[in-house]
Amino acid sequence: MTLRTVDRVIPALETSDGAGVRIKRSLGQHSSVRLDPYLMLDEFGSDQPQDYIAGFPAHPHRGFETVTYMIEGHMLHEDHMGNRGNLRNGGVQWMTAGRGIVHSEMPQQESGLMRGFQLWLNLPAAEKMQPAGYRDIQPEDIPKVTHQGATVKLIAGSLTLGNETLEGAVAGGTTQPVYADIQFAAGGDIRIPVSAGHNVMVYLYEGDASVETDNGSQALQASAASVLSDGDEVRLRAGETPARLLLIAGRPIGEPIVQYGPFVMNTREEIEQALQDFRDGRLTA
């Protein structure tokens, strides 16, 4: 086994999106800060209603998938196809924009903690114009297992942990996405096999943790995407307090990316077509 190490760190920057929702953005700060096949990772979390109450009113997308993972709070999703999903603690909304979707995500609470993540997953050119789709995944439908010193909640993909293979709530896909929420007890650790050649990052959002290597430990920076070197295994360890992090991996697409706001295509001409389709009401036709 070749242990992966921290290759570069992308600290999240505070910004806002939607109708003024305060977020921390690591991947996607600008066009050069991506990790193929992932385009963007936002962390949102506040107990101040003014930071989230305006939500994300109706807006379009084309050419990729969005994955919203709610840790605390209550968000309502609605889209032009008539889908309506209540995203609660521990639930996931997996939306394929494909050729076009118009949706909204609006908080359903006026006080309390609102906390979670949104991840943008690119689609290869051959799949960008597929019909839009939507999945509302309830917390109880997301597989979870305790292995070694950690509990792994697997939103997407497949992981082999010891003698057991854990299949996520979402399986398959050209980019073979892996999306895991890993919770450690104090001092807990875990070794996770990953596919060599796939891009892998970890995002620490509670406590202290490190990536363990053949030459020692590399402390993880909180609220930052830590991009790992190539290899076929990741070893993670918590510090003196419990910790929680995301492990995200996928097979690179290796195609040109041209993005204009909520549209992600391969050429400028395709972006211009998306804008024209949106203006003419054909984006979702």
C-alpha positions in Angstrom: 0.0 0.0 0.0 1.2 3.5 -0.8 0.0 6.0 1.7 -1.3 9.3 0.4 0.0 12.6 1.9 -1.2 16.2 2.0 -0.1 17.7 -1.3 -1.7 21.1 -1.1 -4.2 23.0 1.1 -7.0 25.2 -0.1 -8.3 27.3 2.8 -12.0 28.1 2.6 -12.8 31.8 2.0 -15.8 33.5 3.5 -18.2 34.8 0.9 -22.0 34.8 0.2 -24.2 33.2 -2.4 -27.9 32.9 -3.3 -29.8 35.8 -1.6 -26.9 36.6 0.7 -26.3 33.3 2.5 -23.0 33.3 4.2 -20.7 30.4 3.3 -17.1 29.3 3.3 -15.8 28.2 -0.1 -12.7 26.1 -0.7 -13.0 24.5 -4.1 -14.4 26.9 -6.7 -13.0 30.2 -5.3 -12.0 30.8 -8.9 -11.5 28.7 -12.0 -8.1 27.5 -11.1 -9.1 26.1 -7.7 -10.9 22.9 -8.6 -10.2 19.2 -8.1 -11.3 17.2 -11.2 -14.1 16.0 -11.2 -15.2 18.4 -8.4 -15.9 22.0 -9.2 -16.9 23.6 -5.9 -17.3 22.8 -2.1 -19.2 25.2 0.1 -19.6 24.9 3.9 -22.4 26.8 5.5 -23.1 27.0 9.2 -24.6 29.7 11.4 -27.1 30.1 14.3 -27.8 33.6 13.2 -30.9 33.7 11.0 -29.7 36.8 9.0 -26.9 34.6 7.7 -29.2 32.1 6.0 -32.9 33.1 6.1 -33.0 34.5 2.5 -31.9 31.1 1.1 -31.3 30.3 -2.5 -34.3 31.5 -4.6 -35.1 29.9 -8.0 -32.0 29.7 -10.2 -30.9 27.6 -13.2 -28.1 25.0 -13.7 -26.7 23.1 -16.6 -23.9 20.6 -17.1 -23.1 19.1 -13.7 -24.6 17.7 -10.4 -25.1 19.4 -7.0 -25.0 17.5 -3.8 -26.4 19.2 -0.7 -25.7 17.5 2.7 -27.5 18.9 5.7 -26.0 18.3 9.1 -28.2 20.6 11.1 -31.4 22.5 10.1 -34.2 22.2 7.6 -34.1 23.2 3.9 -36.9 22.8 1.3 -35.9 22.0 -2.3 -38.3 22.6 -5.2 -37.6 22.5 -8.9 -39.4 23.0 -12.3 -40.1 19.3 -12.6 -42.4 19.4 -9.6 -39.9 17.7 -7.2 -40.3 18.9 -3.6 -38.0 17.6 -0.9 -37.6 18.4 2.8 -33.9 18.2 3.6 -33.4 17.6 7.3 -30.6 16.7 9.7 -28.4 14.1 8.0 -30.2 14.1 4.7 -28.9 14.6 1.2 -30.2 16.1 -2.0 -28.5 14.8 -5.1 -29.5 16.7 -8.1 -28.4 16.2 -11.7 -28.8 19.4 -13.6 -28.1 17.7 -17.0 -29.4 19.8 -19.9 -31.2 22.2 -17.5 -33.0 22.6 -14.2 -34.4 25.5 -12.3 -34.6 25.0 -8.6 -34.7 26.7 -5.2 -33.4 25.8 -1.7 -35.1 27.7 1.1 -34.6 27.4 4.8 -37.7 26.2 6.7 -36.7 27.6 10.1 -36.6 31.1 11.4 -34.1 30.4 14.2 -31.5 27.9 15.3 -28.5 26.3 13.7 -28.3 25.8 9.9 -25.3 23.7 8.9 -24.2 21.7 5.9 -22.2 21.4 2.7 -22.9 21.8 -1.0 -20.6 20.0 -3.5 -20.6 20.4 -7.3 -19.7 17.4 -9.3 -18.8 17.9 -13.0 -20.3 15.7 -15.8 -18.3 14.5 -18.8 -19.3 16.0 -22.2 -21.3 13.0 -23.2 -23.5 13.3 -20.1 -24.0 17.1 -19.8 -27.2 17.2 -21.9 -28.9 14.3 -20.2 -32.4 14.8 -18.7 -32.4 16.5 -15.3 -32.9 14.3 -12.3 -33.3 14.5 -8.5 -32.9 12.3 -5.5 -34.0 13.1 -1.9 -32.0 10.8 0.3 -33.2 10.4 3.9 -30.7 10.0 6.8 -31.8 6.4 7.5 -31.0 5.4 3.9 -27.4 6.4 4.1 -25.2 3.4 5.1 -23.0 3.7 8.1 -20.5 1.5 9.8 -18.0 1.7 12.6 -14.5 0.4 11.6 -11.3 0.7 13.7 -11.5 4.0 15.5 -14.1 5.8 13.3 -17.7 5.8 12.1 -18.1 6.1 8.4 -21.3 7.5 6.8 -21.1 6.8 3.1 -23.2 9.1 0.9 -21.7 7.9 -2.4 -19.4 5.3 -3.8 -17.9 2.1 -2.4 -15.3 1.6 0.3 -13.7 -1.6 1.5 -13.1 -1.4 5.3 -11.4 -4.5 6.6 -13.3 -7.5 5.4 -16.5 -5.5 4.6 -17.4 -3.5 1.5 -19.7 -0.6 2.2 -21.9 0.6 -0.6 -23.1 4.2 -0.5 -26.6 5.6 -0.9 -25.5 6.7 -4.5 -23.5 4.2 -6.5 -21.8 4.1 -9.9 -21.3 7.0 -12.2 -18.6 7.7 -14.8 -16.5 9.6 -12.3 -17.0 6.9 -9.6 -17.6 9.6 -6.8 -16.8 8.7 -3.2 -18.4 11.0 -0.6 -17.9 10.0 3.1 -18.6 11.8 6.4 -16.1 10.3 9.0 -16.5 10.8 12.7 -13.7 9.9 15.1 -13.6 9.4 18.8 -10.6 11.1 20.5 -7.5 9.4 19.3 -9.4 7.3 16.8 -7.8 6.3 13.5 -8.7 4.5 10.3 -7.0 3.2 7.2 -9.1 3.6 4.0 -8.1 2.0 0.6 -8.7 4.4 -2.3 -8.2 3.9 -6.1 -4.8 5.0 -7.4 -5.1 7.7 -10.0 -8.3 9.1 -8.5 -8.2 12.6 -7.0 -8.8 12.6 -3.2 -9.3 15.4 -0.7 -10.3 15.6 3.0 -12.1 18.5 4.7 -11.8 18.8 8.5 -14.8 20.6 10.0 -14.8 19.5 13.7 -11.9 18.9 16.1 -8.3 18.1 15.2 -7.1 15.4 12.9 -4.1 14.4 10.8 -3.1 12.4 7.8 -0.6 9.7 8.9 2.3 9.0 6.5 5.3 6.8 6.4 7.3 9.8 7.7 5.0 11.0 10.5 1.8 13.1 10.8 0.5 16.0 8.7 -2.0 18.1 10.7 -5.1 19.0 8.8 -6.2 22.6 8.6 -9.8 23.2 9.7 -12.3 24.5 7.0 -9.9 23.8 4.2 -9.7 21.3 1.3 -6.6 19.2 1.9 -5.7 17.7 -1.5 -3.8 14.4 -1.2 -1.0 13.0 -3.3 -1.6 9.8 -5.4 -1.6 6.5 -3.7 -3.9 3.6 -2.8 -4.5 4.2 0.9 -5.4 7.1 3.2 -4.7 6.9 7.0 -6.5 9.4 9.2 -6.1 10.0 12.9 -8.0 12.2 15.4 -6.3 14.3 18.0 -7.1 14.5 21.7 -10.7 15.5 21.0 -13.4 13.9 18.8 -13.1 15.0 15.1 -15.2 15.0 12.0 -14.2 15.3 8.4 -15.3 14.7 4.8 -13.4 12.4 2.5 -14.2 13.1 -1.2 -12.7 11.2 -4.2 -13.4 10.7 -7.8 -12.0 9.7 -11.2 -10.8 12.8 -13.2 -12.6 13.6 -16.4 -9.7 15.4 -18.0 -11.8 17.6 -20.3 -11.8 21.4 -20.8 -14.1 23.3 -18.4 -15.8 26.5 -19.3 -18.0 28.0 -16.5 -20.3 30.9 -16.4 -22.0 31.1 -13.0 -24.5 28.2 -12.8 -23.6 26.8 -16.3 -20.6 24.4 -16.7 -19.8 23.2 -20.2 -16.8 22.3 -22.4 -16.7 25.3 -24.8 -17.6 29.0 -24.8 -20.1 28.3 -27.6 -21.9 25.8 -25.4 -22.1 28.4 -22.6 -23.5 31.0 -25.0 -26.1 28.4 -26.1 -27.0 27.8 -22.5 -27.5 31.5 -21.9 -29.6 31.8 -25.0 -31.7 28.7 -24.0 -32.3 30.2 -20.6 -33.3 33.6 -22.1 -35.7 31.9 -24.5 -37.2 29.5 -22.0 -35.6 26.4 -23.6 -33.1 25.5 -20.9 -35.6 23.1 -19.2 -37.5 22.1 -22.4 
